Structure formats: structure tokens, C-alpha cells
Amino acid sequence: MASVKPNDIQSYLDSLPEDKRKVIEQFRKVVKKNLPKGFEEVFNYGMIGYVVPHKLYPAGYHCNPSQPLPFISIAATKTAYSFHHMGLYADADLLKWFEEAYPVHATGKLDMGKGCVRFKKPELIPFDLLGKLVTKMSAKEWIALYESKFRGSKG
């Protein structure tokens, strides 16, 4: 991988070896096809992200209000691919649905921490399940859940 840190989506993709780039492009295709309206694709935190932009949620991310509200991020590391979905972290019912659906759509053990699902082998990534997961929460629903879990009722 490149020694210069990428600062946009294209330079991030260009920095990846071809095999990893193809997998990340497949993640992007699945997310963009299934993502409800209101979210935008950005490059932040060293990953490709899907966020609620400031125009829809001016308060931004409570950890750094200058950043838009994160929702989904995808990345390739040296040993795995990661799919971060903040809804899995914040919504117990959504997490339960995902954990129950995973064995139906995937082989192997679910490797997950809070809202991050990790995949070591690209051929075992259940893209169909991830596509269904992406459809499960609108930007408006994510904002309401985020405010109730992380910002109190103030927003």
C-alpha cells in the first residue's frame, strides 16, 4: 500500500492492491445500490464512508461536530476487510436480526465487534446480506436513533 496517506476516495482506491480494490469496489456497489436517500458518500477517518451530511443534520458528529454524522464505513486492512455499520452498534433489534440472518447468508463464524464486521476471506463476504442491512435504516431513522442513544433528546 502507498506510503502517502490517501485523502479522497479515488486516491484510497488507487493505494490498494488490485485484489483488495476489487473487493472494496464491490462493497461500494452494494452500499450505493441499497442505501436510502439522504446519505452521502465521503472519505473520512481513512475509510470510505456514508454519512448524514450537515445539510440534513447540522449538529454533526458529537465527537467532532465539524464532521458529518457517520453511518457506514468500509475499509481494507492488511489482514481483513471491515464493514462498519453504526446502526448495529446502536440498535439491539437490528443487531439481533443481523446475527440471526448471518448464518443463513454466510459460512464461517461471524467476526464482529460493536458495529464492525470483519471478513478475512473475500469469497466469504455475504454481500447480499450486507445489501439488506443497508436498506434497514433511513437517514431520518438514524438521526433519531443517534440522538436518543448518543446525544440525549437535544440533538
C-alpha positions as CSV (number, residue, x, y, z in Angstrom):
1,M,0.0,0.0,0.0
2,A,1.1,3.6,-0.6
3,S,3.3,5.4,1.9
4,V,1.4,8.6,1.4
5,K,-2.0,8.6,3.2
6,P,-4.9,9.0,0.7
7,N,-7.2,11.9,1.2
8,D,-10.1,11.1,-1.1
9,I,-11.9,8.0,-2.3
10,Q,-10.0,7.7,-5.6
11,S,-6.6,8.0,-4.0
12,Y,-7.7,5.5,-1.4
13,L,-8.7,3.0,-4.1
14,D,-5.6,3.7,-6.1
15,S,-3.5,2.9,-3.0
16,L,-4.9,-0.6,-2.6
17,P,-3.5,-3.7,-4.3
18,E,-5.8,-4.8,-7.2
19,D,-7.4,-7.7,-5.3
20,K,-8.3,-5.5,-2.3
21,R,-9.5,-2.7,-4.5
22,K,-11.9,-5.1,-6.3
23,V,-13.5,-6.1,-3.0
24,I,-13.8,-2.6,-1.8
25,E,-15.4,-1.6,-5.1
26,Q,-17.9,-4.5,-4.6
27,F,-18.7,-3.2,-1.1
28,R,-19.3,0.3,-2.6
29,K,-21.5,-1.1,-5.3
30,V,-23.7,-2.9,-2.7
31,V,-23.9,0.1,-0.4
32,K,-24.7,2.6,-3.1
33,K,-27.4,0.3,-4.7
34,N,-29.2,-0.2,-1.3
35,L,-28.5,3.0,0.6
36,P,-31.7,5.0,1.4
37,K,-31.8,8.6,0.2
38,G,-30.3,11.3,2.4
39,F,-26.8,9.7,3.0
40,E,-23.7,10.8,1.1
41,E,-20.5,9.1,0.2
42,V,-17.4,10.7,1.7
43,F,-13.8,9.9,2.6
44,N,-13.1,10.3,6.3
45,Y,-11.3,8.6,9.1
46,G,-9.1,6.9,6.4
47,M,-12.1,5.0,5.1
48,I,-14.9,5.3,2.5
49,G,-17.9,6.4,4.5
50,Y,-21.6,7.0,4.1
51,V,-22.8,9.9,6.3
52,V,-25.7,12.1,7.1
53,P,-24.5,15.4,5.7
54,H,-24.6,18.7,7.6
55,K,-27.4,20.0,5.4
56,L,-29.7,17.3,6.9
57,Y,-28.1,17.2,10.4
58,P,-26.3,20.4,11.1
59,A,-25.1,19.3,14.6
60,G,-22.7,16.8,13.0
61,Y,-20.9,14.0,14.9
62,H,-20.8,14.7,18.6
63,C,-17.2,13.6,18.8
64,N,-16.3,16.2,16.2
65,P,-19.2,18.4,15.1
66,S,-17.2,19.6,12.1
67,Q,-17.6,16.1,10.7
68,P,-20.9,14.8,9.3
69,L,-22.8,12.1,11.2
70,P,-21.2,8.7,10.3
71,F,-23.4,5.7,9.4
72,I,-21.4,3.2,7.4
73,S,-17.7,2.9,6.6
74,I,-15.8,0.3,4.5
75,A,-12.1,-0.3,4.5
76,A,-9.4,-2.8,3.7
77,T,-6.6,-3.6,6.2
78,K,-3.6,-5.8,5.8
79,T,-5.5,-8.9,7.0
80,A,-9.2,-8.2,6.6
81,Y,-12.0,-6.1,5.2
82,S,-14.1,-4.1,7.5
83,F,-17.7,-3.1,7.2
84,H,-18.7,-0.6,10.0
85,H,-22.5,0.0,10.5
86,M,-23.3,2.3,13.3
87,G,-26.9,1.1,13.4
88,L,-25.7,-2.3,14.5
89,Y,-24.0,-0.7,17.4
90,A,-27.0,1.5,18.4
91,D,-30.0,-0.7,17.7
92,A,-30.3,-4.0,19.6
93,D,-33.1,-5.3,17.3
94,L,-31.1,-4.6,14.2
95,L,-28.1,-6.4,15.7
96,K,-30.2,-9.4,16.6
97,W,-31.7,-9.5,13.1
98,F,-28.2,-9.4,11.6
99,E,-26.7,-12.1,13.9
100,E,-29.7,-14.4,13.2
101,A,-29.5,-13.8,9.4
102,Y,-25.7,-14.1,9.1
103,P,-25.6,-18.0,9.3
104,V,-28.3,-18.2,6.6
105,H,-26.2,-16.0,4.2
106,A,-22.7,-16.8,5.1
107,T,-20.4,-19.6,6.0
108,G,-17.9,-19.3,8.8
109,K,-18.1,-17.6,12.2
110,L,-19.3,-14.0,12.5
111,D,-16.2,-11.9,13.4
112,M,-17.7,-8.7,14.8
113,G,-17.1,-6.0,17.4
114,K,-19.7,-3.4,18.3
115,G,-20.7,-2.1,14.8
116,C,-17.7,-3.5,12.8
117,V,-18.0,-6.7,10.9
118,R,-14.6,-8.1,9.7
119,F,-14.0,-10.5,6.8
120,K,-10.7,-12.2,6.2
121,K,-11.6,-14.0,3.0
122,P,-13.4,-12.0,0.3
123,E,-15.1,-15.1,-1.1
124,L,-17.0,-15.5,2.3
125,I,-18.4,-11.9,2.3
126,P,-22.2,-12.1,2.3
127,F,-22.8,-9.1,0.0
128,D,-26.5,-10.0,-0.3
129,L,-26.9,-9.8,3.5
130,L,-25.0,-6.5,3.7
131,G,-27.2,-5.1,1.0
132,K,-30.3,-6.0,3.0
133,L,-28.7,-4.5,6.1
134,V,-28.0,-1.2,4.3
135,T,-31.7,-0.9,3.5
136,K,-32.9,-1.3,7.1
137,M,-32.5,2.3,8.3
138,S,-33.2,5.7,6.7
139,A,-31.2,8.8,7.4
140,K,-34.2,10.2,9.4
141,E,-34.3,7.0,11.5
142,W,-30.6,7.0,12.0
143,I,-30.7,10.6,13.2
144,A,-33.5,9.8,15.7
145,L,-31.7,6.8,17.0
146,Y,-28.4,8.6,17.2
147,E,-30.0,11.4,19.2
148,S,-31.7,9.0,21.6
149,K,-28.6,7.0,22.2
150,F,-25.7,9.4,22.0
151,R,-26.9,12.9,22.3
152,G,-29.9,12.6,24.6
153,S,-33.0,14.2,23.3
154,K,-31.3,17.5,22.4
155,G,-29.7,16.7,19.1
